[in-house]
Amino acid sequence: SYGKLHFKKNRTTFRMEYGVTGNINATPDRIWKLLIDADNYTKWNSTLTSLEGEIALGGTVRMKVPEAPGRTCKVKITEYTPGKSMLWADGFAPVFQGRRTFTLEPNDDGTTCFKMSEVFKGLMLPLIAGKLPDFGPIFERYALDLKNAAEKL
């Protein structure tokens, strides 16, 4: 069982952060395989309508989400430690930047603690923040989709 999902949301004028943490009854390697398989992402992840690109260090990923029809988000994989963590980044500091971090930490009982957070920051955030969706429900769906897919493998 997942136990409880833990959410965080913090907001200041020029910085906004969302996060979700929860345990998945699967190994980090099994979860990692799902997180880096661009071709099959939308088969398990209901928060995306499409995802294209290479999920590897230096790779670029283009994705579409139901909350922003017609818009393509483009991110670059700027940090990548197989089986442990990666960082997807877009935008330009100091104007506006989004950074999504994925972390997998093995627990002693064979489960894995999955953490995902997204930080938006920059001088344009006060103007853009109202146009951004509420990531709380999106992150919850993402974490539950990942848990369900990893535990079925």
KOLLUM-785851 format. One record per residue (C-alpha): residue in one letter; x, y, z. Coordinates in pm, whole numbers. Layout:
! KOLLUM-785851
a, X, Y, Z
...
***
This chain:
! KOLLUM-785851
s, 0, 0, 0
y, 109, 356, -62
g, 46, 477, 286
k, -13, 846, 268
l, 93, 1079, -5
h, 260, 1384, 138
f, 221, 1710, -51
k, 389, 2041, -15
k, 314, 2373, -172
n, 508, 2688, -94
r, 471, 3025, -261
t, 653, 3353, -235
t, 649, 3640, -484
f, 924, 3501, -708
r, 924, 3130, -616
m, 659, 2857, -614
e, 718, 2493, -523
y, 501, 2183, -541
g, 601, 1838, -422
v, 471, 1489, -361
t, 629, 1205, -164
g, 508, 848, -121
n, 619, 487, -98
i, 590, 244, -389
n, 605, -134, -341
a, 874, -180, -609
t, 1250, -146, -648
p, 1408, 181, -761
d, 1521, 7, -1082
r, 1168, -102, -1172
i, 1033, 251, -1112
w, 1327, 406, -1300
k, 1250, 197, -1609
l, 903, 356, -1621
l, 1039, 707, -1562
i, 1285, 691, -1855
d, 1074, 500, -2111
a, 956, 792, -2326
d, 782, 568, -2581
n, 546, 422, -2319
y, 502, 717, -2080
t, 145, 795, -2178
k, 43, 430, -2136
w, 80, 457, -1757
n, 76, 833, -1695
s, -269, 997, -1723
t, -123, 1345, -1660
l, 20, 1359, -2014
t, -142, 1341, -2355
s, 193, 1298, -2534
l, 565, 1274, -2459
e, 841, 1262, -2717
g, 1218, 1273, -2690
e, 1503, 1109, -2507
i, 1498, 1085, -2128
a, 1874, 1079, -2073
l, 2138, 1331, -1965
g, 2132, 1619, -2213
g, 1816, 1487, -2378
t, 1517, 1702, -2467
v, 1158, 1601, -2401
r, 847, 1758, -2552
m, 518, 1690, -2377
k, 156, 1793, -2385
v, -73, 1801, -2084
p, -455, 1801, -2067
e, -450, 2123, -1858
a, -289, 2320, -2145
p, -440, 2195, -2472
g, -245, 2302, -2779
r, 66, 2392, -2580
t, 386, 2186, -2589
c, 619, 2198, -2289
k, 985, 2145, -2376
v, 1234, 2044, -2106
k, 1599, 1945, -2099
i, 1736, 1667, -1879
t, 2016, 1850, -1693
e, 2095, 1600, -1416
y, 2068, 1223, -1445
t, 2179, 955, -1198
p, 2035, 619, -1315
g, 1806, 454, -1063
k, 1830, 750, -824
s, 1740, 1095, -956
m, 1700, 1329, -1250
l, 1617, 1692, -1316
w, 1405, 1831, -1599
a, 1455, 2205, -1659
d, 1309, 2472, -1882
g, 1304, 2849, -1908
f, 1575, 3106, -1855
a, 1702, 3239, -1523
p, 1639, 3501, -1393
v, 1329, 3563, -1608
f, 1135, 3238, -1552
q, 1253, 2887, -1486
g, 1087, 2558, -1401
r, 1280, 2265, -1256
r, 1124, 1923, -1187
t, 1323, 1681, -974
f, 1255, 1308, -947
t, 1418, 1112, -662
l, 1405, 740, -574
e, 1529, 623, -233
p, 1522, 254, -138
n, 1360, 171, 199
d, 1472, -114, 426
d, 1144, -301, 366
g, 1198, -334, -11
t, 973, -43, -104
t, 1096, 280, -261
c, 1031, 636, -151
f, 936, 835, -463
k, 973, 1212, -450
m, 883, 1460, -719
s, 902, 1834, -683
e, 872, 2127, -917
v, 1010, 2472, -848
f, 911, 2772, -1057
k, 1105, 3089, -1005
g, 1192, 3413, -1171
l, 1100, 3773, -1223
m, 800, 3680, -1444
l, 644, 3443, -1187
p, 405, 3704, -1041
l, 262, 3756, -1394
i, 258, 3385, -1490
a, 150, 3223, -1162
g, -220, 3282, -1219
k, -202, 3100, -1554
l, -36, 2790, -1408
p, -259, 2497, -1310
d, -290, 2372, -952
f, -20, 2105, -955
g, -144, 1936, -636
p, -403, 1709, -806
i, -173, 1659, -1107
f, 115, 1545, -885
e, -119, 1315, -691
r, -240, 1152, -1014
y, 118, 1122, -1143
a, 238, 951, -822
l, -60, 714, -812
d, -21, 628, -1182
l, 349, 554, -1128
k, 275, 344, -820
n, 8, 141, -1001
a, 230, 80, -1306
a, 541, -11, -1101
e, 353, -250, -874
k, 198, -432, -1175
l, 535, -504, -1345
***
